[in-house]
Amino acid sequence: MDPSFKSAFHDMIGSLPVGMIFLKKSGSCLYANHFFEELVGLEQGESTDRGWLSHLRATDQSKVNLLFQGSAVDLRFEYPQKKRLLRFTPTSLKDGLYGCTVTDITDTQAQLDERRSLKEDAGRQKKLMQEILDSTEAILYSVDQYGKVTAFNKAANQAVQLRKGVPIRLGDFWPDIVSGESGLERDKMLQLLELVLSGQSYKTIKDISVSNGEKITYSVQASPMFDEGGKIIGAVLCAHNITVLTQLQRESAEKTLMRARELESWNHFYDMLIAVLAHDLRHPLSVIVLNADVFAHTNKLFSEDRVKELMNRLRNTCSKSIDLLQGLLCWVKSKKEAFSYQSEPLNLVRIIQEANGLFVEDQEKKGISLKNEVASEHIVEAHEQMMLFICRNLINNATKYAPVNSLISVRSVLSTKEITLTIRDEGPGMSSDQLSGLFSIKEHIKTADPGIKGAGMALVIAHDMVAQMNGRIWAESEPGKGTSFYVALPVLSPDQA
């Protein structure tokens, strides 16, 4: 090659804003431009012969030969304080010579890794939610605004298979899969679905005649689901077999009241379950779906800082959802007869630190400080998952209602038999009427606002958990003077310490 032409050729290749390398089939480098050498962490001229392989990861060495088969190859180069994923796109020239353009795809791969991590978090969350649904003996469905099944539990699938011999499939029209026997006529099921999707809740006790002539009595409930804007997007439907209870009621007037109370307790339980499933879990899942859609449908590559910000926000949302689901699963299991309550010594300082971890970002955005003044030696006898659920709920409420640049204080006081934990905020406070119904399921059930209803149910569940741990929970507040929540639990006895 003419020396002047060769010099001009090198100048031209060297000025390109893309990595270029010319390789022999043996893998040795004839020439690489300065941009390429910067990408692989080499000084000018160090890439000649096989020097360009100096920082190639050992596990990628075998991929190099693919270049000489005409395939684009992604190779990882690692050198001090830097890791790069580079895409080599070869072009066969002549006499066994190959020219490769080299582009840095490190950031693109990082985004893919973040999306994969997000997908795995969503998968774990979905599995945990299904465990909650399957852990109850009640028949549970959720449907969209068109009446098509979007979720169901094991009990629902077993009931349909027993009656019709086929399993439920997502997308089935709900009236079609439940109708058939006397008392479940399709027209009546359509009317029920239309009623609930219009925004009304439905509750009744119904006798169903099955094929062998036997009657089964169900407690049936249905509630609409709302999005964040208050628009109806579907419904949750629940049926619980109470045949044994109603037979006992018919046989003995003396037992009727007792069984009626038991039935009311089940109805309250499922009201709480439906309210939390229909509201508290919708918001974090909606955030995940909306952000995932942004990634899936945009043609724009986000900056690394923007990707990290979005992923941290999504991971925080996933963590809150998973922790809520874990607490909810623990509570659902505790309502079953076979549940065995296992308490253990718990350090309150650690519990408060772990519970508050999910809300630090929200507190920083509002300039809120949480002052943990719990004594390090204060240890209670309690159930860890229940205790975390209770503390997260109270800290979440305090963070939500506390004004900007305010203080949330957490203290503990030891008495003879119990330790009282106090969580206080400087928010708007509550009236005496609001306080009186704070832990009452009846007050929250009759609340029309689905957001208040769902959030309030968490306090009712917290109250139930504290009672199971032989403790007490109450609140003190005045309008304009903030709110204090108190949780009193048994202290660890000396022989357990």
Secondary structure, 3 states (H helix, E strand, C coil): CCHHHHHHHHHHHHCCCCEEEEEECCCCEEEECHHHHHHCCCCCCCCCECHHHCCECHHHHHHHHHHHHCCCEEEEEEECCEEEEEEEEEEECCCCEEEEEEEECHHHHHHHHHHHHHHHHHHHHHHHHHHHHHCCCCEEEEEECCCEEEEECHHHHHHHHHHHCCCCCCCCEHHHHHCCCECCCHHHHHHHHHHHHCCCCEEEEEEEECCCCCEEEEEEEEEEEECCCCCEEEEEEEEEECHHHHHHHHHCHHHHHHHHHHHHHHHHHHHHHHHHHHHHCHHHHHHHHHHHHHHHHCCCCCCHHHHHHHHHHHHHHHHHHHHHHHHHHHHHHHCCCCCCCCCEEEEHHHHHHHHHHHHHHHHHHHCCEEEEECCCCCEEEECHHHHHHHHHHHHHHHHHHCCCCCEEEEEEEECCCEEEEEEEECCCCCCHHHHHCCCCHHHHHCCCCHHHHHHHHHHHHHHHHHHHCCCEEEEEECCCCCEEEEEEEEECCCCCC
